[in-house]
Amino acid sequence: MLSGVDDTDDASRSGDLGLLVLRLALGAIMGAHGLQHLFGLFGGPGIGGFARALETFGYHKQTTLLSWVTGITEVGGSVLVIAGLFTWLGAAGLLGVAVNIVFAKFHGGFFQGSGQGFEFELLLGVVALALLFTGAGRIALDRNTPWRRRPFPFAVGGVLLAAAASVVVLTLTR
């Protein structure tokens, strides 16, 4: 960024490795949930079971469609985040899902001990938000893209996209 500054020093490499770890963890966790929701893998409920579960969280309209949209967003966003390809778009999708889950579980309290807490989903959302603003790092397919060199405008766009999607989902399905 600054002329004469070498961005290949140890701190920069360490930061890129840290971003890769965050991307892999977020993508693996959210992707596994998406596979549970879509296909019933890993002991998940599949589309029908997930639609019924959504009803217990206050979603009463279009729950099957919402199940598909949520599962596809979780899997697709996770693939993008893991690969570091269109990371801002994948992170925005995962942020939107996390916001809706936090909203749905908010009445259950913060801590997971009750089975209804939202602390875990909040953490996933914060990681997605952080990746929006930092970008994927240099260990990514996004390495030579405008959104890696100037992540802030794309981050703002991603936050607005996640917020708009969350409002649409909450408005149309509750």
Accessible surface in RSA format (square Angstrom, percent):
REM  Atomic radii and reference values for relative SASA: ProtOr
REM  Chains: A
REM  Algorithm: Lee & Richards
REM  Probe-radius: 1.40
REM  Slices: 20
REM RES _ NUM      All-atoms   Total-Side   Main-Chain    Non-polar    All polar
REM                ABS   REL    ABS   REL    ABS   REL    ABS   REL    ABS   REL
RES MET A   1   216.06 111.9 141.43  93.6  74.63 177.7 118.26 100.5  97.80 129.6
RES LEU A   2   131.30  73.1 123.93  88.7   7.37  18.5 126.28  88.7   5.02  13.5
RES SER A   3   118.85 100.4  83.52 111.5  35.34  81.4  58.90 125.4  59.95  84.0
RES GLY A   4    89.76 110.7   0.00   N/A  89.76 110.7  45.15 123.9  44.61  99.9
RES VAL A   5    89.95  59.2  69.06  62.5  20.89  50.3  73.03  63.5  16.92  45.9
RES ASP A   6    94.03  65.9  78.71  78.3  15.31  36.2  41.46  97.6  52.57  52.4
RES ASP A   7    72.87  51.0  67.93  67.6   4.94  11.7  28.25  66.5  44.62  44.5
RES THR A   8    53.93  38.4  53.51  54.2   0.42   1.0  42.44  57.0  11.49  17.4
RES ASP A   9    72.84  51.0  65.23  64.9   7.61  18.0  34.89  82.1  37.95  37.9
RES ASP A  10   109.64  76.8 102.54 102.1   7.10  16.8  38.39  90.3  71.25  71.1
RES ALA A  11    77.67  71.4  58.89  90.9  18.79  42.7  66.88  94.2  10.80  28.6
RES SER A  12    32.92  27.8  20.23  27.0  12.70  29.2  20.41  43.5  12.51  17.5
RES ARG A  13   128.79  54.1 124.30  63.4   4.49  10.7  58.05  79.3  70.74  42.9
RES SER A  14    72.66  61.4  61.60  82.2  11.06  25.5  28.61  60.9  44.05  61.7
RES GLY A  15    38.70  47.7   0.00   N/A  38.70  47.7  36.53 100.2   2.18   4.9
RES ASP A  16    13.19   9.2  12.80  12.7   0.39   0.9   1.71   4.0  11.48  11.4
RES LEU A  17    98.92  55.1  98.92  70.8   0.00   0.0  98.92  69.5   0.00   0.0
RES GLY A  18    33.67  41.5   0.00   N/A  33.67  41.5  31.95  87.7   1.72   3.8
RES LEU A  19    30.64  17.1  29.88  21.4   0.76   1.9  29.88  21.0   0.76   2.1
RES LEU A  20    34.91  19.4  34.91  25.0   0.00   0.0  34.91  24.5   0.00   0.0
RES VAL A  21    89.11  58.6  87.47  79.2   1.65   4.0  88.41  76.8   0.70   1.9
RES LEU A  22    70.66  39.4  70.44  50.4   0.22   0.5  70.55  49.5   0.11   0.3
RES ARG A  23     3.32   1.4   3.32   1.7   0.00   0.0   0.00   0.0   3.32   2.0
RES LEU A  24    78.32  43.6  76.52  54.7   1.80   4.5  76.85  54.0   1.47   4.0
RES ALA A  25    47.21  43.4  38.09  58.8   9.13  20.8  46.64  65.7   0.57   1.5
RES LEU A  26     2.49   1.4   0.45   0.3   2.04   5.1   1.86   1.3   0.63   1.7
RES GLY A  27     0.67   0.8   0.00   N/A   0.67   0.8   0.00   0.0   0.67   1.5
RES ALA A  28    59.26  54.5  47.43  73.2  11.83  26.9  54.81  77.2   4.45  11.8
RES ILE A  29    61.45  35.0  56.98  42.4   4.47  10.8  61.42  44.2   0.03   0.1
RES MET A  30     3.89   2.0   3.89   2.6   0.00   0.0   0.60   0.5   3.29   4.4
RES GLY A  31     9.80  12.1   0.00   N/A   9.80  12.1   9.80  26.9   0.00   0.0
RES ALA A  32    37.41  34.4  34.24  52.8   3.18   7.2  35.40  49.8   2.02   5.3
RES HIS A  33    67.78  37.0  67.64  47.0   0.13   0.3  45.51  46.9  22.26  25.9
RES GLY A  34     0.00   0.0   0.00   N/A   0.00   0.0   0.00   0.0   0.00   0.0
RES LEU A  35    51.26  28.5  51.26  36.7   0.00   0.0  51.26  36.0   0.00   0.0
RES GLN A  36    41.26  23.1  41.26  30.2   0.00   0.0   2.29   4.9  38.96  29.5
RES HIS A  37    22.53  12.3  22.53  15.7   0.00   0.0   8.07   8.3  14.46  16.8
RES LEU A  38    16.37   9.1   7.49   5.4   8.88  22.3   7.49   5.3   8.88  23.9
RES PHE A  39   127.17  63.6  97.04  60.1  30.13  78.4 103.89  63.0  23.27  66.6
RES GLY A  40    26.32  32.5   0.00   N/A  26.32  32.5   9.02  24.8  17.30  38.7
RES LEU A  41    82.76  46.1  80.08  57.3   2.68   6.7  82.76  58.1   0.00   0.0
RES PHE A  42   140.04  70.1 101.51  62.9  38.54 100.3 117.30  71.1  22.74  65.1
RES GLY A  43    80.40  99.1   0.00   N/A  80.40  99.1  40.06 109.9  40.33  90.3
RES GLY A  44    16.60  20.5   0.00   N/A  16.60  20.5   1.67   4.6  14.93  33.4
RES PRO A  45    70.13  51.1  38.89  35.5  31.24 113.6  52.32  43.2  17.81 110.7
RES GLY A  46    11.87  14.6   0.00   N/A  11.87  14.6  11.87  32.6   0.00   0.0
RES ILE A  47    25.08  14.3  20.86  15.5   4.22  10.2  20.86  15.0   4.22  11.4
RES GLY A  48    37.69  46.5   0.00   N/A  37.69  46.5  29.09  79.8   8.60  19.3
RES GLY A  49    13.83  17.1   0.00   N/A  13.83  17.1   7.66  21.0   6.16  13.8
RES PHE A  50    21.57  10.8  21.57  13.4   0.00   0.0  21.57  13.1   0.00   0.0
RES ALA A  51     7.16   6.6   7.16  11.1   0.00   0.0   7.16  10.1   0.00   0.0
RES ARG A  52   157.23  66.0 154.26  78.6   2.97   7.1  68.44  93.5  88.79  53.8
RES ALA A  53    37.90  34.8  31.64  48.8   6.26  14.2  37.32  52.6   0.58   1.5
RES LEU A  54    16.82   9.4  16.82  12.0   0.01   0.0  16.82  11.8   0.01   0.0
RES GLU A  55    80.14  46.0  73.95  55.9   6.19  14.7  13.67  26.4  66.47  54.3
RES THR A  56   111.33  79.2  75.41  76.4  35.92  85.6  76.63 102.9  34.70  52.5
RES PHE A  57    45.97  23.0  41.04  25.4   4.93  12.8  43.83  26.6   2.14   6.1
RES GLY A  58    20.77  25.6   0.00   N/A  20.77  25.6  15.33  42.1   5.45  12.2
RES TYR A  59     5.98   2.8   5.98   3.4   0.00   0.0   4.47   3.4   1.51   1.9
RES HIS A  60   126.87  69.3  99.18  68.9  27.69  70.8  69.52  71.6  57.35  66.7
RES LYS A  61   109.52  53.4 105.07  64.5   4.45  10.6  71.68  64.5  37.84  40.3
RES GLN A  62   116.18  65.0  98.85  72.2  17.33  41.3  28.39  60.4  87.79  66.6
RES THR A  63    14.42  10.3  11.67  11.8   2.75   6.5   0.52   0.7  13.89  21.0
RES THR A  64    74.37  52.9  73.14  74.2   1.23   2.9  46.70  62.7  27.67  41.8
RES LEU A  65   104.76  58.3  99.76  71.4   5.00  12.6 102.42  71.9   2.33   6.3
RES LEU A  66    13.08   7.3  10.76   7.7   2.33   5.9  12.91   9.1   0.17   0.5
RES SER A  67     0.00   0.0   0.00   0.0   0.00   0.0   0.00   0.0   0.00   0.0
RES TRP A  68   108.83  43.7 108.83  52.7   0.00   0.0  95.05  50.7  13.78  22.3
RES VAL A  69    71.88  47.3  68.77  62.3   3.11   7.5  71.47  62.1   0.41   1.1
RES THR A  70    16.76  11.9  15.44  15.7   1.31   3.1   7.77  10.4   8.99  13.6
RES GLY A  71     0.00   0.0   0.00   N/A   0.00   0.0   0.00   0.0   0.00   0.0
RES ILE A  72   101.25  57.6  99.33  74.0   1.92   4.6 100.48  72.4   0.78   2.1
RES THR A  73    39.42  28.0  32.61  33.1   6.80  16.2  23.45  31.5  15.96  24.1
RES GLU A  74     1.46   0.8   1.46   1.1   0.00   0.0   0.00   0.0   1.46   1.2
RES VAL A  75    36.41  24.0  36.15  32.7   0.26   0.6  36.28  31.5   0.13   0.4
RES GLY A  76    31.24  38.5   0.00   N/A  31.24  38.5  30.02  82.4   1.22   2.7
RES GLY A  77     6.64   8.2   0.00   N/A   6.64   8.2   3.53   9.7   3.11   7.0
RES SER A  78     2.74   2.3   2.74   3.7   0.00   0.0   2.74   5.8   0.00   0.0
RES VAL A  79    90.49  59.5  87.89  79.6   2.61   6.3  89.85  78.1   0.64   1.7
RES LEU A  80    43.65  24.3  43.65  31.2   0.00   0.0  43.65  30.7   0.00   0.0
RES VAL A  81     0.00   0.0   0.00   0.0   0.00   0.0   0.00   0.0   0.00   0.0
RES ILE A  82    67.46  38.4  62.32  46.4   5.13  12.4  62.32  44.9   5.13  13.9
RES ALA A  83    35.89  33.0  21.81  33.7  14.08  32.0  31.75  44.7   4.13  11.0
RES GLY A  84     0.00   0.0   0.00   N/A   0.00   0.0   0.00   0.0   0.00   0.0
RES LEU A  85    66.13  36.8  66.13  47.3   0.00   0.0  66.13  46.4   0.00   0.0
RES PHE A  86    85.71  42.9  85.71  53.1   0.00   0.0  85.71  52.0   0.00   0.0
RES THR A  87     1.93   1.4   1.93   2.0   0.00   0.0   1.93   2.6   0.00   0.0
RES TRP A  88    56.58  22.7  54.80  26.5   1.78   4.2  55.34  29.5   1.24   2.0
RES LEU A  89    73.00  40.7  69.69  49.9   3.31   8.3  69.69  48.9   3.31   8.9
RES GLY A  90     1.50   1.8   0.00   N/A   1.50   1.8   1.50   4.1   0.00   0.0
RES ALA A  91     0.00   0.0   0.00   0.0   0.00   0.0   0.00   0.0   0.00   0.0
RES ALA A  92     0.94   0.9   0.03   0.0   0.91   2.1   0.37   0.5   0.58   1.5
RES GLY A  93    20.95  25.8   0.00   N/A  20.95  25.8  19.91  54.6   1.04   2.3
RES LEU A  94     0.27   0.2   0.00   0.0   0.27   0.7   0.00   0.0   0.27   0.7
RES LEU A  95    17.28   9.6  17.28  12.4   0.00   0.0  17.28  12.1   0.00   0.0
RES GLY A  96     5.50   6.8   0.00   N/A   5.50   6.8   5.50  15.1   0.00   0.0
RES VAL A  97    14.60   9.6  10.28   9.3   4.32  10.4  13.49  11.7   1.11   3.0
RES ALA A  98     2.45   2.2   2.14   3.3   0.30   0.7   2.45   3.4   0.00   0.0
RES VAL A  99    61.87  40.7  58.23  52.7   3.65   8.8  60.84  52.9   1.03   2.8
RES ASN A 100    17.75  12.2  17.62  17.0   0.13   0.3  11.74  28.3   6.01   5.8
RES ILE A 101    47.65  27.1  45.37  33.8   2.28   5.5  47.64  34.3   0.01   0.0
RES VAL A 102    24.76  16.3  24.76  22.4   0.00   0.0  24.76  21.5   0.00   0.0
RES PHE A 103   102.92  51.5  91.79  56.9  11.14  29.0  95.21  57.7   7.71  22.1
RES ALA A 104     6.53   6.0   4.72   7.3   1.81   4.1   4.78   6.7   1.76   4.7
RES LYS A 105    28.83  14.1  28.83  17.7   0.00   0.0  11.45  10.3  17.38  18.5
RES PHE A 106   129.24  64.7 123.06  76.2   6.18  16.1 123.06  74.6   6.18  17.7
RES HIS A 107   141.04  77.1 101.58  70.6  39.46 101.0  84.00  86.6  57.05  66.4
RES GLY A 108    20.81  25.7   0.00   N/A  20.81  25.7  11.13  30.5   9.69  21.7
RES GLY A 109    33.75  41.6   0.00   N/A  33.75  41.6  33.48  91.9   0.27   0.6
RES PHE A 110    88.34  44.2  81.70  50.6   6.64  17.3  81.70  49.5   6.64  19.0
RES PHE A 111   141.97  71.0 138.10  85.5   3.86  10.0 138.10  83.7   3.86  11.1
RES GLN A 112    58.35  32.6  51.11  37.4   7.24  17.2  32.56  69.3  25.79  19.6
RES GLY A 113    81.75 100.8   0.00   N/A  81.75 100.8  46.14 126.6  35.61  79.7
RES SER A 114    78.80  66.6  38.57  51.5  40.22  92.7  51.73 110.2  27.07  37.9
RES GLY A 115    47.95  59.1   0.00   N/A  47.95  59.1  32.70  89.7  15.25  34.2
RES GLN A 116    73.50  41.1  73.50  53.7   0.00   0.0  27.92  59.4  45.58  34.6
RES GLY A 117     0.00   0.0   0.00   N/A   0.00   0.0   0.00   0.0   0.00   0.0
RES PHE A 118    17.89   8.9  17.89  11.1   0.00   0.0  17.89  10.8   0.00   0.0
RES GLU A 119    55.67  32.0  50.42  38.1   5.25  12.5  11.93  23.1  43.74  35.7
RES PHE A 120    75.25  37.6  71.73  44.4   3.52   9.1  75.25  45.6   0.00   0.0
RES GLU A 121    18.55  10.6  18.53  14.0   0.02   0.0   3.69   7.1  14.86  12.1
RES LEU A 122    71.68  39.9  71.29  51.0   0.39   1.0  71.68  50.3   0.00   0.0
RES LEU A 123   103.77  57.8 100.95  72.2   2.82   7.1 103.62  72.8   0.15   0.4
RES LEU A 124    12.83   7.1  12.33   8.8   0.50   1.3  12.33   8.7   0.50   1.4
RES GLY A 125     6.01   7.4   0.00   N/A   6.01   7.4   5.93  16.3   0.08   0.2
RES VAL A 126    76.79  50.5  75.61  68.5   1.18   2.8  76.10  66.1   0.69   1.9
RES VAL A 127    24.29  16.0  22.96  20.8   1.33   3.2  24.29  21.1   0.00   0.0
RES ALA A 128     0.23   0.2   0.23   0.3   0.00   0.0   0.23   0.3   0.00   0.0
RES LEU A 129    63.67  35.5  63.67  45.5   0.00   0.0  63.67  44.7   0.00   0.0
RES ALA A 130    40.69  37.4  32.54  50.2   8.16  18.6  40.36  56.8   0.33   0.9
RES LEU A 131     0.71   0.4   0.18   0.1   0.53   1.3   0.18   0.1   0.53   1.4
RES LEU A 132     1.52   0.8   0.00   0.0   1.52   3.8   0.00   0.0   1.52   4.1
RES PHE A 133    79.86  40.0  67.02  41.5  12.85  33.4  67.10  40.7  12.77  36.5
RES THR A 134    72.66  51.7  48.60  49.3  24.06  57.3  54.94  73.8  17.73  26.8
RES GLY A 135     8.67  10.7   0.00   N/A   8.67  10.7   8.67  23.8   0.00   0.0
RES ALA A 136     2.45   2.3   0.00   0.0   2.45   5.6   0.00   0.0   2.45   6.5
RES GLY A 137     5.71   7.0   0.00   N/A   5.71   7.0   5.27  14.5   0.45   1.0
RES ARG A 138    28.53  12.0  22.92  11.7   5.61  13.4  11.59  15.8  16.94  10.3
RES ILE A 139    78.55  44.7  72.17  53.8   6.37  15.4  77.26  55.6   1.28   3.5
RES ALA A 140    20.13  18.5   0.00   0.0  20.13  45.8   6.84   9.6  13.29  35.2
RES LEU A 141   121.33  67.6  98.39  70.4  22.94  57.7 101.25  71.1  20.08  54.0
RES ASP A 142     1.18   0.8   1.18   1.2   0.00   0.0   0.73   1.7   0.45   0.5
RES ARG A 143   115.52  48.5 113.84  58.0   1.68   4.0  22.55  30.8  92.97  56.3
RES ASN A 144   120.44  83.1 101.30  97.9  19.14  46.1  28.15  67.7  92.29  89.2
RES THR A 145    24.88  17.7  24.00  24.3   0.88   2.1  24.88  33.4   0.00   0.0
RES PRO A 146    71.30  52.0  68.93  62.8   2.37   8.6  71.23  58.8   0.07   0.5
RES TRP A 147    41.57  16.7  39.20  19.0   2.37   5.6  39.20  20.9   2.37   3.8
RES ARG A 148    62.43  26.2  50.36  25.7  12.07  28.7   7.09   9.7  55.34  33.5
RES ARG A 149   132.40  55.6 117.01  59.6  15.39  36.6  61.23  83.7  71.17  43.1
RES ARG A 150   165.27  69.4 160.85  82.0   4.42  10.5  62.30  85.1 102.98  62.4
RES PRO A 151    28.34  20.7  27.73  25.3   0.61   2.2  28.09  23.2   0.25   1.5
RES PHE A 152   131.99  66.0 131.12  81.2   0.88   2.3 131.86  79.9   0.13   0.4
RES PRO A 153    69.08  50.3  53.67  48.9  15.41  56.0  59.58  49.2   9.50  59.0
RES PHE A 154    59.53  29.8  56.78  35.2   2.75   7.2  59.53  36.1   0.00   0.0
RES ALA A 155     0.00   0.0   0.00   0.0   0.00   0.0   0.00   0.0   0.00   0.0
RES VAL A 156    56.81  37.4  55.84  50.5   0.97   2.3  56.74  49.3   0.07   0.2
RES GLY A 157    30.88  38.1   0.00   N/A  30.88  38.1  25.89  71.0   4.99  11.2
RES GLY A 158     0.00   0.0   0.00   N/A   0.00   0.0   0.00   0.0   0.00   0.0
RES VAL A 159    47.07  31.0  46.59  42.2   0.48   1.1  46.59  40.5   0.48   1.3
RES LEU A 160   115.50  64.3 111.81  80.0   3.68   9.3 112.20  78.8   3.30   8.9
RES LEU A 161    84.56  47.1  79.83  57.1   4.73  11.9  83.89  58.9   0.67   1.8
RES ALA A 162     3.58   3.3   1.88   2.9   1.70   3.9   3.58   5.0   0.00   0.0
RES ALA A 163    49.82  45.8  42.15  65.1   7.66  17.4  49.35  69.5   0.47   1.2
RES ALA A 164    55.28  50.8  46.62  71.9   8.66  19.7  54.63  76.9   0.65   1.7
RES ALA A 165    45.70  42.0  38.66  59.7   7.04  16.0  45.60  64.2   0.10   0.3
RES SER A 166     4.24   3.6   4.17   5.6   0.06   0.1   4.17   8.9   0.06   0.1
RES VAL A 167    93.96  61.8  92.86  84.1   1.10   2.6  93.96  81.6   0.00   0.0
RES VAL A 168    79.98  52.6  78.02  70.6   1.97   4.7  79.98  69.5   0.00   0.0
RES VAL A 169    28.69  18.9  27.05  24.5   1.64   3.9  28.69  24.9   0.00   0.0
RES LEU A 170    35.44  19.7  30.01  21.5   5.43  13.6  30.22  21.2   5.21  14.0
RES THR A 171    91.82  65.3  71.40  72.4  20.42  48.7  65.30  87.7  26.53  40.1
RES LEU A 172   111.49  62.1 104.35  74.7   7.14  17.9 106.36  74.7   5.13  13.8
RES THR A 173     8.10   5.8   8.10   8.2   0.00   0.0   8.10  10.9   0.00   0.0
RES ARG A 174    89.11  37.4  59.11  30.1  29.99  71.4  33.06  45.2  56.04  34.0
END  Absolute sums over single chains surface
CHAIN  1 A     9200.2       7560.8       1639.4       6911.1       2289.1
END  Absolute sums over all chains
TOTAL          9200.2       7560.8       1639.4       6911.1       2289.1
